[in-house]
Amino acid sequence: MSHADLAECLRALPSKINLAEIRLHQAEALRARARTQLQAEEDCHLLSGHVTGKNSQEREAQLRVLTRQPRQAVEAAEEQYKADSLAVRHLQDQFSAARAIARLLAAKEE
């Protein structure tokens, strides 16, 4: 990596990190909305009498079946959040490494 490439990397990474953090924030909001929707669906089914199992295990199974789509939405939102979180950490690590290299090169030139 040349000095120019390193300088360009140090200039570009903060904005990339910012965009990744925005995506992470959006994924977090989507995850929260999905969880809220799932809870609302569960509450609706419980209060409407659709869940009639003989014991708690049957009722939980019925509830899972009745709320399959919102549950899948929560799982998808969780996966997106994890992916976006990894992307932020990866960019932050790249930036830290580039800064360390720049410090080493600056010390070598002195």
C-alpha positions as CSV (number, residue, x, y, z in Angstrom):
1,M,0.0,0.0,0.0
2,S,1.5,3.3,-1.1
3,H,1.4,6.5,1.0
4,A,-1.3,7.9,-1.4
5,D,-3.4,4.8,-1.0
6,L,-3.1,4.9,2.8
7,A,-4.0,8.6,2.8
8,E,-7.0,7.9,0.6
9,C,-8.1,5.0,2.9
10,L,-7.8,7.3,5.9
11,R,-9.9,10.0,4.2
12,A,-12.6,7.6,2.9
13,L,-13.1,5.3,5.9
14,P,-14.8,7.7,8.3
15,S,-17.7,8.4,5.8
16,K,-18.0,4.7,5.1
17,I,-18.2,4.0,8.8
18,N,-20.8,6.7,9.2
19,L,-23.0,5.2,6.4
20,A,-22.6,1.7,8.0
21,E,-23.6,3.1,11.3
22,I,-26.7,4.7,9.8
23,R,-27.6,1.3,8.2
24,L,-27.0,-0.3,11.6
25,H,-29.3,2.2,13.3
26,Q,-32.0,1.5,10.6
27,A,-31.6,-2.2,11.2
28,E,-32.0,-1.7,14.9
29,A,-35.2,0.2,14.4
30,L,-36.5,-2.5,12.0
31,R,-35.7,-5.1,14.6
32,A,-37.6,-3.2,17.3
33,R,-40.6,-2.8,15.1
34,A,-40.6,-6.5,14.2
35,R,-40.4,-7.4,17.9
36,T,-43.3,-5.1,18.7
37,Q,-45.4,-6.5,15.9
38,L,-44.7,-10.0,17.0
39,Q,-45.7,-9.1,20.6
40,A,-48.9,-7.5,19.3
41,E,-49.8,-10.6,17.2
42,E,-49.1,-12.9,20.2
43,D,-51.2,-10.7,22.5
44,C,-54.1,-10.6,19.9
45,H,-54.1,-14.4,19.6
46,L,-53.9,-15.0,23.3
47,L,-56.7,-12.5,24.1
48,S,-59.0,-13.7,21.3
49,G,-59.1,-17.3,22.5
50,H,-57.3,-18.8,19.4
51,V,-54.8,-20.4,21.7
52,T,-56.5,-23.3,23.5
53,G,-53.9,-25.9,24.3
54,K,-54.3,-28.2,27.3
55,N,-50.9,-27.2,28.8
56,S,-48.3,-24.4,28.4
57,Q,-46.3,-26.4,25.9
58,E,-49.3,-26.8,23.6
59,R,-50.3,-23.2,23.9
60,E,-46.7,-22.1,23.1
61,A,-46.7,-24.3,20.1
62,Q,-50.0,-23.0,18.9
63,L,-48.8,-19.5,19.4
64,R,-45.6,-20.1,17.4
65,V,-47.7,-21.5,14.5
66,L,-50.2,-18.6,14.6
67,T,-47.4,-16.1,14.6
68,R,-45.0,-17.7,12.1
69,Q,-44.8,-14.7,9.8
70,P,-44.1,-12.1,12.4
71,R,-41.6,-14.5,14.0
72,Q,-39.8,-14.9,10.7
73,A,-39.7,-11.1,10.3
74,V,-38.0,-10.8,13.7
75,E,-35.5,-13.5,12.7
76,A,-34.7,-11.7,9.4
77,A,-34.4,-8.4,11.2
78,E,-32.0,-10.0,13.8
79,E,-29.9,-11.4,11.0
80,Q,-29.7,-8.0,9.2
81,Y,-28.8,-6.3,12.4
82,K,-26.0,-8.8,13.0
83,A,-24.7,-8.3,9.5
84,D,-24.7,-4.6,9.7
85,S,-23.0,-4.7,13.1
86,L,-20.2,-6.8,11.6
87,A,-19.9,-4.4,8.8
88,V,-19.4,-1.5,11.2
89,R,-16.8,-3.4,13.2
90,H,-15.0,-4.4,10.1
91,L,-14.7,-0.8,8.8
92,Q,-13.7,0.4,12.3
93,D,-11.0,-2.3,12.4
94,Q,-9.8,-1.2,8.9
95,F,-9.6,2.4,10.0
96,S,-7.7,1.4,13.2
97,A,-5.2,-0.6,11.2
98,A,-4.7,2.2,8.6
99,R,-4.1,4.7,11.4
100,A,-1.5,2.3,13.0
101,I,0.3,1.9,9.7
102,A,0.3,5.6,9.2
103,R,1.8,6.1,12.7
104,L,4.5,3.5,12.0
105,L,5.4,5.0,8.7
106,A,5.6,8.5,10.2
107,A,7.9,7.2,13.0
108,K,10.1,5.5,10.4
109,E,10.5,8.7,8.4
110,E,11.6,10.7,11.4
